[in-house]
């Protein structure tokens, strides 16, 4: 009986530690996610990326910190002051590699591929005329693979719509081609279940783009 009580106490203590670590992880993630609302500069987003990466390195089993670190760098990558798009995208892809190594879930992997699409798109837009064949292809393949893994991911449709919107009509793009894709994205956003700490960005942007395509 004493041995049983001992093992029960040990099991409970391990469980308490696990809950404590889980709570600490969630609190750290939420604290940094709220900082996206106030982040304005490259320095702000770089700090956020570093914070998320530290969380990931400390946790060792969570893919989301690396994903959000990549999102922070991707957000700053659209800013004109980030002139080394290739270097920034290399960092994003390295974070994607870390995130992918920590999940076998197809829906998770589709989110990471959306991030890879944005990294490749930023590299392509440095010089679309000369980089379309390489980085444009990489960006498109990331979207296609992501949709194969999870065809209900609204962010993939939003990004595909943006690609079509920015492509001249004579090359298969334009508003008419982009509009139904944005509408599909909005439809999927509205039915998407909300999961704590998981990606949920893009709905307002997709709705705005539907209006622009009218």
C-alpha positions in Angstrom: 0.0 0.0 0.0 2.8 2.4 0.9 4.5 1.6 -2.4 1.3 2.3 -4.3 0.9 5.7 -2.6 4.5 6.5 -3.3 4.1 5.9 -7.1 0.8 7.8 -7.1 2.5 10.8 -5.5 5.4 10.6 -8.0 2.9 10.4 -10.9 1.0 13.4 -9.6 4.1 15.4 -9.2 5.2 14.7 -12.8 1.7 15.7 -13.9 1.8 18.9 -12.0 5.2 19.8 -13.5 3.8 19.1 -17.0 0.8 21.3 -16.5 3.1 24.0 -15.1 5.4 23.8 -18.2 2.4 23.8 -20.5 0.9 26.9 -18.8 4.2 28.7 -18.9 4.6 27.9 -22.6 1.0 29.1 -23.4 1.5 32.3 -21.4 4.8 33.1 -23.1 3.2 32.5 -26.6 0.1 34.6 -25.8 2.2 37.4 -24.5 4.3 37.6 -27.7 1.3 37.1 -30.0 -0.4 40.2 -28.5 2.8 42.2 -29.4 2.0 41.7 -33.1 -0.7 44.4 -32.7 1.7 47.0 -31.6 4.8 46.0 -33.7 5.5 48.6 -36.3 9.2 48.5 -37.2 11.7 46.0 -38.5 13.3 46.0 -35.0 10.0 45.2 -33.4 9.4 42.2 -35.6 13.0 41.0 -35.2 12.6 41.1 -31.5 9.4 39.1 -31.8 11.0 36.6 -34.0 13.9 36.2 -31.6 11.4 35.8 -28.7 9.4 33.1 -30.5 12.6 31.2 -31.5 13.8 31.2 -27.9 10.5 29.7 -26.8 10.8 27.0 -29.4 14.4 26.3 -28.4 13.3 26.0 -24.8 10.3 23.8 -25.5 12.0 21.6 -28.1 8.7 19.8 -29.1 6.5 22.7 -30.3 6.4 23.8 -33.9 4.3 26.9 -33.4 7.0 29.1 -31.9 9.2 28.6 -35.0 6.2 29.3 -37.3 5.4 32.6 -35.5 9.0 33.6 -35.6 8.9 33.1 -39.4 5.7 35.1 -39.6 7.3 38.0 -37.7 10.3 38.0 -40.2 7.9 37.6 -43.2 5.9 40.6 -42.0 9.0 42.8 -41.7 10.2 41.4 -45.1 7.6 43.4 -46.9 9.1 46.6 -45.5 11.4 48.6 -47.9 14.1 48.9 -45.2 14.7 45.2 -45.4 16.9 45.2 -48.5 18.3 41.7 -48.1 15.2 39.7 -49.0 17.2 36.6 -49.8 18.9 36.7 -46.4 15.6 37.3 -44.6 13.9 34.5 -46.6 16.7 32.1 -45.8 16.1 32.7 -42.1 12.4 32.1 -42.6 13.0 28.8 -44.4 15.4 27.7 -41.6 12.6 28.3 -39.1 10.2 26.4 -41.3 12.7 23.5 -41.3 12.6 23.5 -37.5 8.8 23.7 -37.4 8.4 20.9 -40.0 10.7 18.6 -38.0 8.3 18.8 -35.0 5.0 17.9 -36.6 3.5 15.1 -38.6 0.1 16.7 -38.9 -0.8 17.7 -42.5 -2.8 20.7 -41.4 0.2 22.0 -39.5 2.5 21.4 -42.5 0.1 23.3 -44.8 0.5 26.4 -42.5 4.3 26.1 -42.8 4.1 25.8 -46.6 2.0 29.0 -46.6 5.0 30.7 -44.8 7.4 29.2 -47.4 5.2 30.7 -50.1 5.5 34.1 -48.6 9.3 33.8 -48.3 9.7 32.8 -51.9 7.3 35.5 -53.1 9.4 38.2 -51.4 12.5 36.9 -53.1 10.7 36.8 -56.5 9.4 40.4 -56.1 13.0 41.7 -55.9 13.1 41.3 -59.7 10.0 39.6 -61.1 11.2 39.6 -64.6 14.3 37.5 -63.9 13.2 35.6 -60.8 9.7 34.5 -61.8 11.0 31.2 -63.2 12.8 30.3 -60.0 11.2 31.8 -57.0 7.8 32.2 -58.6 7.8 28.5 -59.3 8.9 27.8 -55.7 6.1 29.9 -54.3 3.5 28.2 -56.5 4.7 24.7 -55.6 4.5 25.6 -51.9 0.8 26.6 -52.3 0.0 23.5 -54.4 1.6 21.1 -51.9 -0.1 22.9 -49.0 -3.5 22.5 -50.6 -2.8 18.8 -51.2 -2.1 18.5 -47.5 -5.1 20.6 -46.4 -7.5 22.0 -49.0 -9.5 23.7 -46.2 -6.7 26.1 -45.2 -8.0 29.6 -46.0 -4.6 31.2 -45.8 -3.5 29.2 -48.8 -6.4 30.5 -50.9 -5.8 34.0 -49.8 -2.2 33.8 -50.9 -3.1 32.2 -54.2 -5.6 35.0 -54.7 -2.9 37.5 -54.1 -0.6 35.8 -56.6 -3.4 35.9 -59.2 -4.3 39.5 -58.4 -0.7 40.6 -59.0 -0.3 38.6 -62.2 -1.2 40.4 -65.4 -4.3 39.1 -67.2 -2.3 38.1 -70.3 -0.3 35.8 -68.1 -3.3 34.1 -66.5 -4.0 36.5 -63.6 -6.0 39.6 -62.9 -9.1 40.5 -60.9 -11.5 38.1 -62.6 -9.3 35.1 -61.8 -8.5 36.3 -58.3 -12.0 37.1 -57.1 -13.4 33.5 -56.8 -10.3 32.4 -55.0 -10.6 35.3 -52.5 -14.3 34.4 -52.1 -13.3 30.8 -51.4 -10.8 32.0 -48.8 -13.5 34.1 -47.0 -15.8 31.1 -47.0 -13.2 28.9 -45.4 -12.2 31.6 -42.9 -15.8 31.8 -41.7 -16.0 28.0 -41.1 -12.5 27.6 -39.7 -12.5 26.3 -36.1 -10.4 28.6 -33.8 -7.6 26.9 -32.0 -5.5 28.6 -29.3 -2.1 29.8 -30.5 -2.8 28.6 -34.1 -2.8 30.8 -37.2 -5.9 32.7 -37.8 -4.7 35.7 -39.8 -5.9 36.9 -43.2 -9.7 37.0 -43.1 -10.0 40.8 -43.1 -7.4 41.1 -45.9 -9.3 38.5 -48.0 -12.5 40.3 -47.5 -10.9 43.6 -48.6 -9.5 41.9 -51.7 -12.9 40.6 -52.7 -14.1 44.2 -52.6 -11.2 45.3 -54.7 -12.0 42.7 -57.3 -15.6 44.0 -57.9 
